[in-house]
Amino acid sequence: MLDELDRTIDAHSEAAFSFLAELVAAPSVVGSEQAALEIFSRQMEDIGLITQRLPFSNTPMTDARAGIAPSAKNVSDDRYQVLATTPGNSPLTVLLNGHMDVVPATTPELWTSPPFTPERRNGRMFGRGAGDMKGGFAVGYLALRALRDVAPQLFAERRLGFLAVIEEECTGNGTLRSIVDHDVHADEVVLLEPTDLGLMLGGVGVIWIDISVTASSAHAQSAHSHANAVDLGMRLVQVLRDWAETLTRSHPEPSMSPEDNPYNVNLGTVHSGDWTSTAPASAVFSVRVGFPREWSPDRAEAEIRSLISSTAAGDANFPRQPWVELSGLRAQGYLLDSDSALVRDLRAAHLDAHGELPVTFSLGSTTDARTYLNSFGVPAVCFGAIAHDMHGIDESVELESIVAAARTLSRFLLVRFGQPAVSP
């Protein structure tokens, strides 16, 4: 059966790559995810899954576990997510999860090819979201299509789900809403994030904040006499970076080396100024801050607010206290036990498929796995293809790694749903 399974995966690989190209060509940034979700829905129905659209409200969530929804232009009131399942009414045994939202590509002139025009070259597919994480949908599709052909009765008694969510990149509210609003859950979850064919077990805490700074406005001829709002904001960013370096020493992340900078502070955007010869009187700095896994988001927020407040209070150049506002993710760190049955059986499936064990690791980032693990006690792990330049210029995914990941995933599903697939 395994030889036949691998041959079938190879035979359907081009169909999976075409599916990926369709998804990349649908620019699913925040507020515009529905076209890509419709493509996903059609493909799942083509391989025999039953799909349903899960309404997604734009009303801010009051759940303490939710992120702060960012403002987005042209966000429709009829947003939804898509759940595809094998037939039946029994609870889901395994849930595959992927996020359809992608980050913006606001500098297309820097790309070798247009970011939302998928292009294949050198064994990769290039395009925004190809790696993070539409390649994961191709992995899931390829594994399930091959299993349909090779083991058509596999899901006759126990059910599998494949969930496509939104807002993973900014709030995590998509996965949270799927559980809280629609009761979508399973015994185990595999998130098809790009992991270079390894198993990603955890991540640090992540919080998004906007820091609004005000200063005295003046003509450029007197700019030397006082700090403007941008100068002051950059002082705060540097203080946060110094603080994060201290955290790396005082709260080392056991699954990462200090050189990996687990608590990175990233200045994502700056909005300021209205005239070249005027010192700006206001500026807004949007910052992403990592924090230790054992901290709650509330503690991280309190620590950051206190640091910014004390810095400004001790600097006479600040005419008033900066305003700090939450703006997106409020994610606590998480870590799945490496001895869990989910990790054990995925490792065994990968060994059977490729002759070597996958690397297990954590990153200084976050995924929706935290919601399943932290809030609902459901084992969740990330596993997927090899991606390059995620969130960056010329993002891509290695096409053969999609095939390789599908071989592992299909073997794992054979084991989970009752077929002896892994060699003793």
N, C-alpha and C positions, 0 to 999 in steps of 0.2 A: 504493500500500500504506500509506503513512504517514497519509493522510487516513482510510482505513478503520481503521487502528490507533487513531487518536485517537477516532474515533466509537465504536469498541468499548470503549475505556477509559471513555468517558463512560457508555456503556450499562451497564457493570458496576460503576460507582462506588458505587451504593447497596449492592450486595452486599458490596463491600469495607468500607463503613462499618458494615454489620451485623456483619461478621466482627470488626472492631475493637471494636464494642460488646460482643460476646461475650467477647472477651479481657479487656477492662477489668472486666467483671463477675465475672471469676475472679481473686480476690485472690492474686496469685502472689508473695508475699513469700518471703524465704528459708525453705525447708523446706516450702512449700506451692505449688510450681510446677506440679504434675502435671496439675491440672484444665485449666489454660490450655494446656499442651502437648498434651493430648488434643484440644482445640478446633483447634489448629494442625494436628495430624495429620489430622483429618477433612477440613479444608478443602483441604489439599494433595492428599489422595487424590481429592477431588471434581474437581480439575482435572487428574487423570491422573498425579500424581507417586507414586512408590513410597516408603513411609515405613518407617523402622526406629527402634526405641528403643535408645538407647545407654546401657547401665547407668552410673550415676554413683555411685562409692563415696564414703561419708562418711569413710573412713579418710584421715587427713591425708597429703598428698602429700610425698614426700621429694625431689622434683625441686626444684632450687635456683631454678627460675623460677616456682615456685608461690607463691601468697599463703597467709597463715595463716588457715585456716578459722575463722570466728567461731562461737561457741556459739549454737545456736538451739533453741528449744523445739519439741517435736513434729516433729522431723526424722525422716522415715521411713527405713528401710534399703533401700527399693526405689526410690530416686530414679533418674531417667533424663533424657536429653536426646533430641531427635528430629531425625533427618536425613531430609529428603525429597529424592529425586533423580528426574531423568528416567530412562526405562528404559535398560538396557544395562550393560555391564561395563567400558567404557573409563574411564580416569582422568577426573576432573572438570576441565573447562576453567575454569569460573567457579563460585565458591561465594558465595551470599548468606548473610549471618550476621546474626542478631538475638538479643538476650538477652530471655528471658521473665521474669526476675526483676525486681521493682520494689521501691522503698524503702517503708518503712511509712508509713501515714497515721494517726498516733496522736492527732490532734486533729480528728476529724471534725466536731465542733461548729463549727469555724471555716470549714468549706467552705460554699459556696452551695448545693451539692447533695452528697449522700453520696459519699465518694470512690470507692467501688466500685459505684456506680450510675451508669452512663454517661448523660450528658445532653447533648443537642445544643441549642445556642443561639448566635446571632450568628455562624453559620458555623463554629463549632468543636464538637469533642466534648470534654467535660470528664470527668475521672476520673483516679485515680492510675494512672500508666503510659500514659495516652493519648498523651502526648508522648514519654516516655522509657521504653520505646521501642516500644510496641505499635503505634503508628502506622506504624512501619517494616514490620511484618508485613503491614499493609494495603497498603502500597506494593508490596511484593514480590508479594503475591497478585494485585493488580490488573494489574500488568505481565505476569505469567505467564498469567493467565486470558485477557487480550486476545491475547497471542501464540499461545496455543493455538488461538484462533478464526481469527486472521489468517494465521498461518504454522505450520500443524500439523506440518510436517516439519522445523521449525527445529532440533530437538535429535536428529535421527535418527542423526547420525554422531558428534557430540560431546555430552558430558553436562554438565548443570548440577545443582548441589546447593543446597538451602536448609536451613540449620542453625539450630535454635532451642536456645540454650544457657541455662544457669543460672549463678548466682554471678558475673555480670559486675560487679554493683554493689559487691561486697565483696572478692572474691579474684581473679577472672579465671581460676579453676581450671576453669570449664566449657569454655571454648574450648581451654585447654591440654590437658585430659583428652581432648577429642574427637580431638586429634592424637596424643598420646602413647599413649592406651589404645585408640583405634579407627581410627587412621590416616586420619582425615578431612582431606583437603587438596585443593588445586586450584592451577591456575596463577596465578589472581588471586582476590582476595576483595573484595566490596563489602559493607561493614557498613552496614545501613540505619538508622543512628543519626539523630536529628533534627539537621539541619545548616542549616536555613533555606534549603534548595535550593542550598547551597554545597558545596564539596569540602573536608572537613577532613582535612588531610594529617598532622597530628602533635599531640603533647601532651607535657607535662612529666612528670617522674617524680613518683610519688605513693606515700607510705608511711603506714600506719595504726599508731598506737602507743597503748597504755594507760599512763598515768603514775599510779602508786599513791603517795600521799603520806600520811605519818603525822605526827601532832603530839600535843601534850598535851591531854587531855580535861579540861574544867572546867565549873563552873557558869557561867551567863551573867553573873553579877555580877562575875566576874573576867575576862571575855572581853577586856577592854581591855589586860590585862597580857601577853598573848602572842598570836601569830598562830595561828589554827586551821588545820586541814588544807585547807579551801577557800581561805582567803587565800593559803596557801603555794602551792597548785596554780595559782592565778591568776597569781602572780608568774612561775612557770615558763612559762605560756602566753604571757605578755607578752614574756618573753625570747625565746621562739621566734618570735614575730611580729616583733620587732626584728631578729632574725637573718635572717628571710626578706626583710625590706626591704633589708638589706645585700646579700643574694644577688642581688636584682634589679639592684643597681648593679654588683656585681662579676662576675656571670655573667648578663648580659642575654640573654634569649631572642630570637634574631634574627627569629623569625617573629611576635613579639608586641611591643606597646609596653609600657613600664614601668607605664603607668597601668592596664594589664590585670591587674597583680599576679599574675604567672605562678606564684609560689611561695606561694600563700595558705596560711595556717595556720588551720584551722577547728576550733573546739572543738565537737564534736558532741554529747557527753553528759557529764554529771557525776553521779556517784552518791556521796552522802555523807549523814551525819547520821542520828540516830534520835529527836531530841527538840528542840523549839524552844528550850528554855532550857538546852541543853547545847552547848558548843563542840565541834564534831565532831573526833574523833581520827583519822579516816581519810577519804580521798576518792580516787576513781578518775576520772581525766580521760581521755576517749577523744578523740584528736586526729588529724586528717588533715593531713599536711604535704606541700607540694609541694617539689620539688628539681630542680636543673638537669639537662637532658637528657643531658649528657655524664657524669654521675655514675652509678655502679651503685647499686642498692638497698643493698648492703653498706656503701658509703661513706656514703650518706645516714644509715643507721642509726648508724654509728660517730660521725658528726658530731653527730647529735642526742643520743646518749647522753653524749658528752663535754661538750656544752653544758649539759645538765641536771645532770650530776655536778658540774661546776665551779661552776655557779650555786649549788647547794645547799651545796657545801663552803665557799663564801665568804659564806654567810648564817647567822649564829648562831641564827636562829629555826628552822632545820631540825634537829630532834633526831637524824635519821638520813637517810641517802641515800634519795631516791625510787627506787622500783622501776619500770623501764621494760620493757614487754613488747610484742612485735609482736602485732597483733590483726586483720590483714586484708591489704589490698593491699600488695604489695612490687613496684611497677611501675616499670620503667625508662622514661624518656622515649623518644620515637620520632619520626621524620619521614620521610615518603615523598618521594622526588625528584619535584619538580613537572614534570620532563620525562619521567616514566615513561609508557609506552604506556597504562597504565590511566587516568592523569589526562588524558592527551591525548584519548583516545577518549570519555571521559565528558564532557569539556568540549565536544567537537564534537557529541555527541549532545544536550547541553543547548542549545547554540546552535541546532541544527536544530529542536528542539522549541519553543523560547521566544524565539528571535531575539536572545539575549544570552548572553554567557559567564557561567558561574557564578563566584562569588567563591571563591578558594582561601585557606585560613587554617589556623592552629593555635590551640589553646586551652590554658589552664592547668589541664588535667584529663587524664584518660586514657581509653582505650577498648581493647577486645580487639584492635584493629588492631596493637598493639605486639607481641602474641604471634606473629602471622604474620610480621611484618616483622623484628623483632629476633631471634627464636629460630629461624625457619625460612626466612628470606630470601624470603618470598612477598609480592609487592606487595599492599597492602591500603589501602583508602581508605574514609572514612565519607561517606555521602550519603543525605539523607532530607528529611523534611517540616519544616514550620515549627511549632515547639513553644513553649509559654509556661509559665512558672512550674514548670519541671521540679524535682522534689523538694520543691516548695512547695505552698501552699494553692491550690486551684482550678487544678491542672495541666490543660493542654488542648493540643489540636493543631488546626491549621487544616485543615479537610476538603479544601478546594480544593488545598491544597499536597500532599496525598496524590495527587490526580489529576495535578498538575504533575510530581511526582517520578516517577510511574509512566510518564509520557510520555518522560522522559529515560531512565529505566532500560530501558524496552522498546526504544528505539532503540539504546542501547548493546549490548543483547543481540543485536539483529538484526545488528549489525556483527560482534560477537565470534563468532557462530555461522554466519557465512557469507552473510548477506543484505546487499546494499548499501542501507543505510537513510539514511545521512547525505548531504545534498545536497553537491555539489562546491563 
